[in-house]
Amino acid sequence: MHQQKILEMLEAIKLALANHTLEVSGFIQRHNAEPEEIYLNTQEALHLLQRSERTLYYWIDKHLITVKKIGANNYFLKSQILALINRKGGSDPETVNR
């Protein structure tokens, strides 16, 4: 009787571990599937965009680019900058060249 109880407990533990392993595995797969975002500082963003700082801030005001402010520094998502460059063959989104 005592041995049977231990075997039942071991089976329950084994099942719980198997379920937990599946959950952890799923989390890892989801996490690895999401590319890590790369942030650029203002100078790096301007270099990629090949536009003036005035144009960059105009686009921020028009919500074409979002900015993440950390302390006194601004950072931009590289993916967003590249998408903006690829839009309309690299021309200004609102045909504004400042």
C-alpha positions as a LaTeX table, in Angstrom:
\begin{tabular}{lrrr}
\hline
Residue & $x$ (\AA) & $y$ (\AA) & $z$ (\AA) \\
\hline
Met1 & 0.00 & 0.00 & 0.00 \\
His2 & 2.78 & 2.42 & 0.98 \\
Gln3 & 4.76 & 1.50 & $-2.16$ \\
Gln4 & 1.68 & 2.06 & $-4.36$ \\
Lys5 & 1.22 & 5.55 & $-2.92$ \\
Ile6 & 4.87 & 6.39 & $-3.68$ \\
Leu7 & 4.49 & 5.14 & $-7.27$ \\
Glu8 & 1.37 & 7.28 & $-7.74$ \\
Met9 & 3.20 & 10.32 & $-6.40$ \\
Leu10 & 6.15 & 9.66 & $-8.72$ \\
Glu11 & 3.80 & 9.42 & $-11.71$ \\
Ala12 & 2.15 & 12.70 & $-10.73$ \\
Ile13 & 5.55 & 14.37 & $-10.44$ \\
Lys14 & 6.62 & 12.95 & $-13.79$ \\
Leu15 & 3.46 & 14.25 & $-15.46$ \\
Ala16 & 3.87 & 17.69 & $-13.87$ \\
Leu17 & 7.48 & 17.89 & $-15.06$ \\
Ala18 & 6.51 & 16.84 & $-18.58$ \\
Asn19 & 3.83 & 19.56 & $-18.74$ \\
His20 & 6.22 & 22.15 & $-17.33$ \\
Thr21 & 8.88 & 21.16 & $-19.86$ \\
Leu22 & 6.38 & 21.67 & $-22.69$ \\
Glu23 & 5.43 & 25.09 & $-21.33$ \\
Val24 & 9.06 & 26.16 & $-21.02$ \\
Ser25 & 9.85 & 24.81 & $-24.49$ \\
Gly26 & 6.94 & 26.77 & $-25.98$ \\
Phe27 & 8.06 & 29.94 & $-24.23$ \\
Ile28 & 11.59 & 29.55 & $-25.56$ \\
Gln29 & 10.35 & 28.98 & $-29.11$ \\
Arg30 & 8.10 & 32.05 & $-28.95$ \\
His31 & 10.89 & 34.13 & $-27.47$ \\
Asn32 & 13.43 & 33.04 & $-30.07$ \\
Ala33 & 10.96 & 33.67 & $-32.89$ \\
Glu34 & 10.82 & 37.37 & $-32.04$ \\
Pro35 & 13.80 & 39.24 & $-33.44$ \\
Glu36 & 15.61 & 41.46 & $-31.02$ \\
Glu37 & 14.98 & 45.12 & $-31.72$ \\
Ile38 & 17.99 & 47.31 & $-32.34$ \\
Tyr39 & 17.92 & 50.94 & $-31.28$ \\
Leu40 & 19.90 & 53.69 & $-33.02$ \\
Asn41 & 20.96 & 56.98 & $-31.55$ \\
Thr42 & 20.17 & 60.20 & $-33.41$ \\
Gln43 & 23.42 & 60.29 & $-35.36$ \\
Glu44 & 23.08 & 56.66 & $-36.47$ \\
Ala45 & 19.48 & 57.25 & $-37.57$ \\
Leu46 & 20.49 & 60.37 & $-39.52$ \\
His47 & 23.31 & 58.47 & $-41.20$ \\
Leu48 & 20.91 & 55.76 & $-42.38$ \\
Leu49 & 18.21 & 58.21 & $-43.44$ \\
Gln50 & 20.58 & 60.59 & $-45.22$ \\
Arg51 & 18.37 & 63.47 & $-44.13$ \\
Ser52 & 18.78 & 66.48 & $-41.88$ \\
Glu53 & 18.05 & 66.49 & $-38.18$ \\
Arg54 & 15.26 & 68.95 & $-38.90$ \\
Thr55 & 13.59 & 66.38 & $-41.20$ \\
Leu56 & 13.98 & 63.65 & $-38.61$ \\
Tyr57 & 12.19 & 65.72 & $-35.98$ \\
Tyr58 & 9.55 & 66.78 & $-38.49$ \\
Trp59 & 8.82 & 63.08 & $-39.10$ \\
Ile60 & 8.67 & 62.51 & $-35.33$ \\
Asp61 & 6.13 & 65.35 & $-35.03$ \\
Lys62 & 4.09 & 63.74 & $-37.85$ \\
His63 & 4.27 & 60.35 & $-36.03$ \\
Leu64 & 6.11 & 58.70 & $-38.91$ \\
Ile65 & 8.91 & 57.71 & $-36.53$ \\
Thr66 & 8.65 & 57.04 & $-32.82$ \\
Val67 & 11.37 & 58.10 & $-30.45$ \\
Lys68 & 12.39 & 56.51 & $-27.17$ \\
Lys69 & 13.90 & 59.04 & $-24.82$ \\
Ile70 & 16.41 & 57.80 & $-22.26$ \\
Gly71 & 17.78 & 60.62 & $-20.17$ \\
Ala72 & 18.81 & 63.36 & $-22.57$ \\
Asn73 & 19.28 & 60.95 & $-25.49$ \\
Asn74 & 16.84 & 59.90 & $-28.21$ \\
Tyr75 & 16.76 & 56.40 & $-29.67$ \\
Phe76 & 14.98 & 55.07 & $-32.73$ \\
Leu77 & 14.03 & 51.55 & $-33.79$ \\
Lys78 & 16.30 & 50.47 & $-36.62$ \\
Ser79 & 13.48 & 48.45 & $-38.19$ \\
Gln80 & 11.30 & 51.58 & $-38.29$ \\
Ile81 & 14.08 & 53.64 & $-39.87$ \\
Leu82 & 14.71 & 50.96 & $-42.51$ \\
Ala83 & 10.98 & 50.71 & $-43.25$ \\
Leu84 & 10.87 & 54.46 & $-43.75$ \\
Ile85 & 13.84 & 54.30 & $-46.13$ \\
Asn86 & 12.24 & 51.50 & $-48.15$ \\
Arg87 & 8.97 & 53.38 & $-48.38$ \\
Lys88 & 8.58 & 55.03 & $-51.79$ \\
Gly89 & 12.11 & 54.10 & $-52.82$ \\
Gly90 & 13.72 & 56.12 & $-50.06$ \\
Ser91 & 11.97 & 59.40 & $-50.78$ \\
Asp92 & 10.50 & 61.50 & $-48.01$ \\
Pro93 & 7.20 & 60.04 & $-46.80$ \\
Glu94 & 5.32 & 63.28 & $-47.35$ \\
Thr95 & 7.53 & 64.47 & $-50.24$ \\
Val96 & 9.12 & 66.89 & $-47.81$ \\
Asn97 & 12.85 & 67.32 & $-48.26$ \\
Arg98 & 14.16 & 69.58 & $-45.55$ \\
\hline
\end{tabular}
